[in-house]
Amino acid sequence: MDNRISWPGPAYNTAPVMAQAEPEMHGTGSRQLEQAHEAILKDYPKMHSMLVVRNGKLIFERYYGNYHAGMLNDLRSATKSIVSLLTGIAIGRGDMSGTDLAVSDTLRSYLHGRSDPQLMRLTLQHLLTMTSGFRWITGSRLGEPLVRNLQRSRRWVPFILNLPLDAENTGCFQYRSSDSHLLPAILSECTGQDAFSYAGQHLFGPLGITHAAWLPSPEGHSMGHIGLYLTSRDIAKLGSCLLSGGLHEGRPLIPQGWLEQAFRKQTDGYPAYGDYGYQFWNGRICGQPYVLAHGHGGQQLWLLPELDAAIVFTAESAVSRWRNPRRLLEQHIIPAMNP
């Protein structure tokens, strides 16, 4: 899989194939979905796409501005959720031992003699749930000023491992991209492959995702906090697979047990986004349980398991202010599904 992109513009290709159907064939009102589309035209000038999948079929699809179905989207922090899936696949395959895997055992070559006892106690579980205790700054809209310092450094893993660890905060949730970036580094150490190559073999390839990109860190690891680019339809394919318990065309790709753990509440999150599982948000919206992969600017994959529905939003990512598309679900999309 080619991880190159022509910058600065988004790369594009032919549109991925996905089974489609009319909304009414799957118990969904097209009028309400069109109302969501009209609301985007009026109130969401930075939106790139909106897709609705139900019962495994693409029932609604709209693109905005110059975007179309063959173009890649910058997932921003929704990348984190894909990293969680790859972690679950690796554990299921025996390539990683489990969530009790010690961070220091796997990343020992990056420690350079550091022997902070607290660091020695950190496990994969802490990273997946963002409960490491690394000293970090998180804003009300998940802004992280220290990310700039991380990305300016030449060696990201040592930068993170050398952050102060506050023992009283270990086990308590704080949104930290530092925790997420260590996950693909550990995956690489355990499998000998970067996360993008591993995904190509065990997730993207089987799903038929051939047009994608994932930016590397200076050390050659796939970025764990941001960096993944997918088309809107391929995000929708992932959503359909997740709603099917990790199955694609009858073939298990992601262990169902992992998804159950990743999607359930592992720790308190933030009221504006939900509780936190393994790099996924979760909660209830309009009375429906949801699972959410979320990225800055409004890159979102919503899973509504009881409605067998996945909703994809993509938007301009290089923005300081943006409108959360959650309101579109509350006012139009979920009411269209006659829950």
C-alpha positions in Angstrom: 0.0 0.0 0.0 1.4 3.4 -1.1 1.5 5.9 1.8 2.5 8.8 -0.4 0.2 11.9 -0.8 0.7 14.9 -3.1 0.7 17.9 -0.8 -0.8 20.3 -0.1 -4.0 19.3 -1.9 -6.0 16.1 -0.9 -5.2 13.1 -3.0 -8.0 11.5 -4.9 -8.8 8.3 -6.8 -11.8 6.5 -8.2 -14.6 6.1 -5.6 -14.5 2.9 -3.6 -17.4 0.5 -4.3 -20.0 0.1 -1.6 -23.4 -1.6 -1.7 -26.2 1.1 -1.8 -29.9 1.2 -1.3 -32.8 3.7 -1.0 -33.4 5.0 2.6 -37.0 3.8 2.8 -35.9 0.2 2.0 -34.2 0.3 5.4 -36.7 2.1 7.5 -35.3 5.5 7.1 -37.0 8.7 5.9 -35.3 10.3 3.0 -37.0 13.7 3.7 -35.3 14.0 7.1 -32.0 13.1 5.6 -32.5 15.7 2.9 -33.2 18.2 5.7 -29.9 17.3 7.3 -28.2 18.0 3.9 -30.0 21.3 3.7 -28.8 22.2 7.2 -25.3 21.5 6.2 -25.6 23.8 3.2 -26.8 26.5 5.4 -24.8 26.2 8.6 -21.8 24.0 8.0 -19.6 25.7 5.3 -16.6 23.6 6.1 -18.3 20.2 5.7 -16.8 17.8 3.1 -19.2 14.8 3.3 -22.1 13.2 5.0 -22.8 9.5 4.6 -25.5 7.3 6.3 -25.2 3.5 6.4 -27.9 1.2 7.6 -28.1 -2.6 7.7 -24.8 -2.6 5.8 -26.0 -0.5 2.9 -25.1 3.1 2.0 -28.5 4.8 2.0 -27.5 8.4 1.8 -24.3 10.2 0.5 -23.6 13.9 -0.1 -20.4 15.8 -0.7 -19.7 19.5 -0.4 -17.4 22.1 -1.8 -14.9 20.4 -4.2 -14.9 17.1 -2.4 -16.1 13.8 -4.0 -16.2 10.1 -3.1 -12.6 9.4 -4.4 -10.9 12.0 -2.2 -9.0 11.3 1.0 -10.0 12.9 4.3 -7.7 14.0 7.1 -9.2 12.0 10.0 -7.2 13.9 12.7 -7.9 12.3 16.1 -10.3 9.8 14.7 -7.0 8.1 13.8 -6.8 7.1 17.4 -9.8 4.8 17.1 -8.2 2.9 14.1 -5.1 2.4 16.2 -7.4 0.8 18.8 -8.7 -1.6 16.2 -5.2 -2.6 15.1 -4.2 -3.1 18.8 -7.2 -5.5 19.2 -6.3 -7.3 16.0 -2.7 -7.7 17.2 -3.8 -9.1 20.5 -6.3 -11.4 18.9 -3.6 -12.8 16.6 -1.1 -13.2 19.4 1.3 -10.5 18.1 0.8 -8.6 21.3 0.3 -10.2 24.7 -2.7 -8.2 26.1 -3.7 -5.0 27.7 -1.5 -5.8 30.8 1.6 -5.5 28.6 4.1 -3.2 30.3 5.0 -0.1 28.3 8.5 -0.2 29.7 9.1 -3.8 28.6 8.2 -3.0 25.0 9.8 0.4 24.7 12.8 -0.3 26.9 15.3 0.8 24.1 13.9 4.3 24.3 14.2 4.7 28.1 18.0 5.3 28.2 18.4 4.3 31.8 15.3 6.0 33.1 13.9 4.0 36.0 10.9 6.0 37.3 9.0 3.4 39.2 5.7 4.9 38.0 6.7 4.5 34.4 7.5 0.9 35.1 3.8 0.4 36.2 2.2 1.7 33.0 0.5 -0.8 30.8 -1.2 -0.9 27.4 -4.5 -0.5 29.3 -3.4 3.0 30.6 -2.6 4.1 27.1 -5.8 2.8 25.5 -7.9 4.6 28.1 -5.8 7.8 28.4 -5.2 7.2 32.1 -1.3 7.2 32.0 -0.8 10.2 34.3 1.7 11.9 31.9 1.7 15.6 32.7 -0.3 17.2 29.8 -2.6 20.2 29.1 -6.0 19.7 27.6 -8.4 22.4 26.6 -12.2 22.4 26.8 -12.5 21.5 23.1 -9.7 18.9 23.3 -7.0 21.4 22.3 -3.5 20.2 23.3 -0.8 22.9 23.2 1.9 20.4 24.1 1.2 18.5 20.8 3.2 21.2 19.0 6.2 20.5 21.3 5.9 16.8 20.6 5.7 17.3 16.8 8.7 19.6 16.8 10.9 17.0 18.5 13.1 14.7 16.6 12.2 11.6 18.6 8.6 11.4 19.7 8.7 8.3 21.8 11.5 9.5 24.1 9.8 12.9 24.3 6.6 11.3 25.7 8.4 8.9 28.0 10.4 11.8 29.5 7.2 13.7 30.4 6.7 14.0 34.1 4.4 11.3 35.5 1.9 12.4 38.2 1.2 9.3 40.2 -2.0 10.8 41.6 -3.4 11.1 38.1 -2.5 7.6 36.9 -5.8 5.8 36.4 -7.7 9.0 35.9 -8.8 10.0 32.4 -7.3 13.0 30.6 -7.4 13.4 26.9 -3.8 12.9 25.9 -2.5 12.4 22.4 0.8 11.3 24.0 -0.9 8.1 25.1 -2.3 7.4 21.7 1.0 7.9 19.9 2.8 5.3 22.0 0.3 2.6 20.8 1.5 2.3 17.2 5.1 2.4 18.5 4.4 -0.6 20.7 2.6 -2.3 17.8 5.7 -1.8 15.6 8.0 -3.2 18.3 5.8 -6.3 18.7 5.1 -7.0 15.1 8.1 -5.5 13.2 5.7 -3.5 11.0 4.5 0.1 11.1 0.8 0.4 11.8 0.0 1.4 8.2 1.6 -1.8 6.9 -0.1 -3.9 9.6 -3.4 -2.3 8.7 -2.9 -3.0 5.0 -2.4 -6.7 5.8 -5.0 -7.3 8.5 -7.7 -4.6 8.2 -7.6 -2.3 5.2 -6.7 -5.0 2.7 -9.4 -7.4 3.6 -11.9 -4.5 3.6 -10.8 -3.6 0.1 -9.4 -0.3 1.2 -6.6 0.4 -1.3 -6.5 4.2 -1.4 -5.3 5.5 1.9 -2.3 7.3 3.6 -0.8 7.4 7.1 1.9 9.9 7.9 4.9 8.7 9.9 6.7 10.2 12.9 10.4 11.1 12.5 11.3 7.7 13.9 9.2 5.9 11.2 6.3 4.9 13.3 2.8 5.6 12.0 1.4 8.5 13.9 -0.9 7.4 16.6 -2.8 10.6 17.5 -3.4 11.9 14.0 -2.1 11.2 10.5 -4.5 8.7 8.8 -6.3 9.6 5.6 -9.3 7.6 4.2 -12.1 8.2 1.8 -15.6 8.8 3.3 -16.8 5.5 1.8 -14.0 3.6 3.4 -14.8 5.1 6.7 -18.3 3.9 6.2 -17.0 0.4 5.3 -15.2 0.4 8.7 -18.4 1.5 10.4 -20.4 -1.3 8.8 -17.7 -3.9 9.8 -17.8 -2.6 13.4 -21.6 -2.8 13.6 -21.3 -6.4 12.4 -19.1 -7.3 15.4 -15.9 -7.1 13.4 -17.1 -9.3 10.5 -16.7 -8.5 6.8 -18.4 -10.8 4.3 -18.6 -13.4 7.0 -14.9 -13.2 7.8 -13.8 -12.1 11.2 -11.4 -9.1 11.0 -11.5 -7.6 14.5 -12.2 -9.7 17.6 -15.7 -9.2 18.8 -14.6 -9.3 22.4 -12.1 -6.5 21.7 -14.9 -4.3 20.2 -17.1 -5.0 23.3 -14.3 -3.7 25.5 -13.3 -0.8 23.2 -16.9 0.4 22.9 -18.0 0.2 26.5 -17.2 2.7 29.3 -13.7 2.1 30.7 -13.4 5.5 32.4 -15.3 8.7 32.8 -14.8 11.0 29.8 -16.0 14.5 29.2 -19.7 15.5 29.1 -19.5 17.1 25.7 -18.2 13.9 24.1 -19.1 11.0 26.3 -17.4 8.4 28.4 -14.2 6.7 27.1 -13.4 3.2 26.1 -10.4 2.1 24.1 -9.8 5.2 22.0 -13.5 5.5 21.3 -16.1 7.8 23.0 -19.4 6.3 24.0 -22.7 7.3 25.6 -26.4 8.0 24.6 -27.9 10.4 22.1 -31.7 10.8 21.7 -32.0 7.7 23.9 -29.8 5.6 21.6 -26.4 4.2 22.7 -23.6 5.4 20.5 -19.9 4.8 19.9 -17.9 7.7 18.4 -14.6 8.1 16.6 -13.9 11.9 16.7 -11.4 14.2 15.1 -10.8 17.9 15.1 -12.9 19.9 12.7 -15.8 17.4 12.7 -14.2 14.2 11.4 -16.7 11.7 12.9 -17.8 8.1 12.7 -21.0 7.5 14.7 -22.1 4.0 15.4 -25.7 3.5 16.6 -25.8 -0.3 17.3 -29.5 -0.6 18.1 -30.4 1.0 14.8 -27.7 -0.8 12.9 -26.6 2.6 11.6 -23.3 4.3 10.9 -23.0 8.0 10.1 -19.9 9.6 8.6 -19.0 13.3 8.7 -15.8 14.7 7.2 -14.9 18.4 7.1 -12.0 20.8 6.8 -9.5 19.9 9.4 -7.2 23.0 9.3 -9.6 25.2 11.3 -9.4 26.8 14.8 -13.2 27.0 15.2 -15.8 24.6 13.9 -19.4 23.4 14.5 -19.9 19.9 15.8 -22.3 18.0 13.5 -23.8 16.1 16.5 -26.9 18.4 16.2 -27.6 16.9 12.7 -28.1 13.5 14.3 -30.3 14.8 17.1 -32.6 16.9 14.9 -32.7 15.0 11.6 -30.8 11.7 11.2 -31.9 9.7 14.2 -35.6 10.9 13.9 -35.4 9.7 10.3 -34.8 6.1 11.6 -38.1 5.9 13.5 -36.5 4.5 16.7 
